[in-house]
C-alpha cells in the first residue's frame, strides 16, 4: 500500500468485488463483515505511522479460525449453533495487531477434509480459469484461493493438513505457503489433525506470502532478498511425484525446470524411497482419519447430514486403535529422521504441486468414484510435506492463458524464510520466462 492509497480505498474495492451479484462472492464467503472491515480500514488510515507492512490490507480467513464473537463452523451446518468464540485465535490476534483488515470468513470443504473444494451446503466457488466451465477451486481452502484471484482481498489465511493451502493456490494460479508446523500456533483453530495441521497464506506473490507469514509466525518482518540460485543444491524426484501427470502439468513443469537451469540453478534427479514407507503408514486412513474421528466422537458431532464424501473419510478412523496410532507416530519419527539425514544438504526439492489441472465441479459432484480418484491425486504430492513436517511453497509456472499449474518448492524443517527467499528468486525467473 503506497502513501497515496488509503486502506479504506483498497477495502472498499475488495468489498465491492465480493458483493458483485455476477461474481463468486456468495460462494466464496460464508460471512462478510463489511462494516467491521471499513471501521478497521479507517482506524489504520488514522494512524500516523504504519503498524506493519500488512497494515490496512484486506484479508480473508478460512472458516476454522476463531474470531471473538463469531461462530466457527468449519463450513458445516452441524456446528452452526455452537457458541461464538470467546476470543480471537492466536493467528487472528496477530493479524489484527499488525493492522490487517478482516473482510470475511471463507468457504471450505466441510471440516477441511478433502482436497477438491466442493461443499454441498454452500456450493463451490468456480476456479478463475475457464470460468464458464466452472472448474474446481481445490480444497480445502477453496474460498480462500478465489477470494485472492478475484480481488476480494489481498491475501487469504488458510489451513494446510495435506495440501489445503497449496492445492487451491496451484489450481487457481497463485502462490501458497505452508510453514513448518510449529512456527504458527494452532490455538483457536478447528482441528482436522493436530499432528499435521498448519496455517499458511495464499497470495498473488511470494513476497506477500512472506510478509503475512512473518506476522503469523511473530517474526521480524524484514525485506526478503532473493536467493542466489547458482549456490543452491536443488533436487528433482525421479519417483512418485512425477507419476501420471496431465500433459499441461508435465509441459509446464519441464518448461519451469529448463528456465531455472538456464538461470543457473544446479538441478539433479534423486530417488526418494522413503515415500513408499509414508504410503504404508497412511494405508489405513492416516493421522487425519484417526484424529478427526476422535474429535467428532468426543464432541458428539451429528455427521448424518454432513457431506458423505467427508464423512466416509472421518469414519475410516474408527478402525484405527490407540496402539495403531502410537505405531504410526513411531514410524513417522523414523521416516523423518532418515529423510532429513539423506537430504541434509539439499536446499530445495522441486516437483509439480499437483499432477492434474482442475476438472469441472459438476463431474465430481455427479461421480463419487471420480471424486475419490481426483481427491487422491490432488493430495498425493503435497501431503508428503505435512508428513515430513517440512515447509513448502507453490508458485505458478504455467504460460499465460493456459490452465494453472503450480511448481512446488519443498524446503527443510525450520528453514522457512530461506525457502521463501528461494521462492522469490524462482518466481522472478518464471515470470521473466513467460
N, C-alpha and C positions, 0 to 999 in steps of 0.2 A: 504494500500500500504506500503510495507516494504522499508527500506532504500536501499535495494539491487535491488529493482524493480523500473524501471522508468515509469513515466506516458506514455511516448511515446511507450514503450513496450506493456503496457496494452491497450492503444488506438489502436495501430496497429492491435493487435489481435482481438479487437472488430470490427474494420472496415473490417478486412478480413472475419469475420463471416457474417457481414452484406452484403458483396458483393458476397458471395459464390453463384454461379449460381443455385445450387441444394437446397439452403436454402430458408427461408421465407423472406429474406431481402427486396425483391421487393414489397412485400405486407405489410411489417412492416413499412417501411419508405416512406413517401411522398417526402422527400428530404433528402439527405445525404451530409453533409458538411465535406468531408474527409480532404481537405486541411486546412480548418479552425480548425478542431479538432487537426490535427497534429501540427499546429502552437501553439495552446493553450497548448498542452501537452509539447512541447519543452519549452515554456515560464515557465511552472510550474517547469520543470526539472532544469531550470537555477536559480531558487530561492534558496537562501542559507538556508532558513528556510521554513517549510511548512505553507501555509496560513491557513489551517484548516484541520480537519480530512478527509474532502471530496476532498481536493485539488488533482488534477491530475486524478480523477476518471471519466471515460466516462459515460455520462448520455444521455438519450433521453428525448425529451419534446413533449408533445401532441400538435397537430397542431391547438391549440386555444390559445397558449401563444405567445404574440408579441416578436419578436426578431428584433432589429433595422436592417433595410434594407431588411427584408424578408416579404413576403405576408402571412398573416394569413388567411387560407381558411376554417378552421373547416371542412376539408375534403369534401368540396363542390365545384363543378365547378362554382356554382353561385357566388362565392367570389374570383375566380381565378384572376380576373382583377381589384380587389380593390387595392388601393395604398399600397405600402410597409410601414411597421410600422416605424414611425419616431424615436422611442426609444424602448428600452427593456421594457418589462413588469417588474413590481416590483419583481416578482419571479425570472425571468431570470437574472435581475441585481444582486440580492443577490447570486444566484448560481455562476455567473461569478466572483463576488468579492471574493467568497470563494475558487475560483480556480477550480471549476468543469469544465469538458470539454464536451461541447455540440457536440454530433456526428450527430444529425439529428432530424427531425420532424416526429412524428409517426402518422400512420393511425388511424382512429377512426370512429365510427358511424357518419354519416353526421349530422352536427350541435349538436352532442353529445346527440341525443335524442332517444336512445334505449339501453337496457342492453345486447343485443345479440352480437354486434360486427361485423355485416355484413355491407359492403359498396358496392353498385352496381357499383360505379365508379372506385374504386381502389382495390376491392376484400377484402378478409378477411384472415389474416394470420392464419394458422392452429394451433390449440391447440397442445402443445408439447406431450400430452398424445395420444397414438394410432394415430400417425400422418397419417398413411395410410388411416384411416377413415375420415380424415380432419374434425375434430370437431370444434365447435365454440370456439373462444378465450374468449368470453364475451366482454361486452362493457360498456360504450362507449370507454374506453381506451384500445382498442383491440391491437393495435400495441405496446403500452407501455408494456403490460404484456409479449408478445412474445419477445420483444427486450431484456428483462431481462432473460427469461428462456433459450433463445438461445445464451446467452453470447455476444450480440451485444452492451451491456452496463452493467454497474454495478448496476444502478438503473434507474428508469423512473419516470418522473413527469407527473401526470395525473390530471384530474378534477373529482369531485365526487358530483353529484347533487341528485342522488337517489341510488348510489352504484357503480358509474362508475370507481372507483379505486378498490373497494373491490370485485366486481363481477368477473372481469377478473383475479384478483390475486387469488381468490378462485378456479376458474375453471382451472387455469393454474398451481396451486400448489406452489405459492409463498406468501410472506407476502404483505399486503397492508394496509396503514394507512390513515384514513380520520380524519382530525383535527376538533376541534371546529371551526366553520366557521370564526370568526373574528380574529383568530390567524394569518392567512396568507392573505395578501392583494390580492384583485382581480383586481387591476389596470393593464390594458393591457391584460386582459383575455376576449376572446369572450364569451358572456354570454348565458347561457341557461335560468337559473332562478336566478337572483340576491338574491332572498330570500333564496335559498337553495344551491347555488354553493359553492364549497370549492375546494382547491388544496391540493392534497396528493401525497404520494410516494408509488411506487411498488418496492420491492427489495427482494433478496433471504432470508434475515433475519430481525428480529425485530431490531437488533442493527443498521443495515444500514438504516432502515426506520427512526429510532430515530436520527441518525446523519444528515440525509438530512432534516428531519422535523425541527431540531434546526436552520438550515440555513434558511429555508423557513419562519420560524416564527421570525427570527432575535433574537434568544435567545442564551444564553451562551451554547456552545457545551461542555457538560461535559459527563463523563462516565455514563452509565446507569446501576446502580446496580439493580439486580433482586429483586423484592418484595418478602417478606416472605408470601407465600401463606397461611400459618396457621393463619395469623392475619386478613385475609380479610373477608368481607361479600360478598358472591357470590350468585347470584340467577339464576335459570333456568326457563324460561317462561313455563307455563303449557298450554298456549293457543296461537293460531295464528302462531307463529314462527316454530312450530313443525308439522304443518299440511302438509299432502301429501308429505312426504319425500321419495325420491328414496331410495331403500334398501341400496345401498352403503353409502348414506349420513347418514341414520339412524344408520347404524352399526358403521361408523367412529365416529359419534357424541357420541354414548354411550360408545365406547371404550375410547374416549378422556376424558369423564366425569369420568369414572372409574379410569383412570390413575391419574387424578388430585385429586380425592378423596383419593386415596391411598397415594398421596404425601402430604396430609394434608389440602387441600383446603376445607373449610366448604361449602357445597352446600345445597340449599333449593329451592324447587319449589315455584313459585309465579305467580299469575294471573295478567294479565295486561289489565284491562278492557278499559283503555284509547285508546287502539289500534283500537277498533271499532269506536271511535269518529274520529280518524285520517282518517279512511277509508271513513267516511261520508263527511268530509271536501274535500277529494280528488275525490269524486264521479264524478264531472263534468269535470275532467281533471287536477285539482290541480294547484298549483302555476306555475309549469313548462309550462303547456299549455298556461295559461293566459299570462305569461311574455314572453315566446318565440313568441307567436303570435304578441304581441305588438311590440317586437323588429323588427321582419320581416316586419310588416306592416309599421312601421316608416322608415325603411331602404329600402322599396320597393324591397325586395328580390324577384327574379323570382323563384318561387317554382315549376314551371311547369316541369322542368327537374330533380327535386330532387327526392330522394328515396321516393316513395309513402307511404312506411311504416312509414317514419318520417313525411312526410307532413300531413298525417291524424292526427297525434298526435298534430302537431302545430295548425292545423285548429280547433281543439276542443276548443282552446282558444277564438275563435271568438264569442262564445256564452256566455262567462264569462264577465259580466259587471263590471264596476268600483265599483259599490255597492257590487256585489258578492265578488270581490277581497278584499274589505275592511272587509267584514264579515269573510272571510277566515282568514285574519290576526288576527282578534279579537279572533276567535275560536282557532287559533294556540297558541296565547299567553295564553289563558285559559288552554288549554291542557298541555302545557309545565309547567305552574305553578303547576297544580295538580300532574303531573307525578313527577316533581322534589321534591315536598313535600312528596309524598308517598315513594320515593326511596332515600331520603336524606342520609340514612346510608348505602346504597348499593354501594360497591366499583366497582363491575363489574357484568354485565348481560351476560350470555353465551348462545349462540344459534348457529345453522348452519348459515353460511353466506348466502348460497342459498340452496334451498331444492332439487335441482337436480344436476346431473352430466352433463357434456357438451354433447349435441346431435350433430349429423352431420350437417355441414353447408348446404349441398345440400337439406336436408329435409326441412329446414326452408326457403331456397330460393324458393322452389317449392310450399310450402303450407302456404299461408298467415294466415290462421286460426291457424295453429300450431305455426307459428311465434308469433302471438299475445299471445297465451297461454303461450309459453315459456318465452316471454318477461315479462309478468305479474308475473310469478313465480320467475324469476331472480331478479326483482325489489322489490318483496314483503317484504322481511326481511330487506335488507339494507336501503330502503327508509325511514323506520320509524326513523332511526337515524338522517337523514337530517331534517326531520320534527321537531324532538325534539331538534335539534341543540346540539347534543352530539358528542363526539369523539368516534371512533370505529376502531378496528384493526382486520384483518383476518389473521389467521395463519393456515398453512396446518396441517391437523390432520388425513390424510389417511395413510394406510400402503404402503410401497414401492411396486411399480408395480400396485397398484390399481388406479382407476380413481381419480383425485384430488378432495379433499373435504376441505372446509375451515371452521374453527371454528371462529365465530365472538365474540369478546370481546367488549362490549359496556360500556363506561365509563361515568363519569359525565361531565357536561358542564364545560369547562375550566381546567379539570384535565388531560390534555393530557399526560404530562410527567409521571404522576402517572400511567396512563393506559399503557404506553409503558413499564414501569418497571414491571407491572403485566404481560404484554405480554412476556417480556424476561424470566420471571420465568415459565410461561406456556409453552413457546417454549422449554425450557430446559427439562421439564418433558415429553413433547410429543416426542421429539427426542430421549430421553433415553428409551422410552417405545415401540418404533417401532422395 
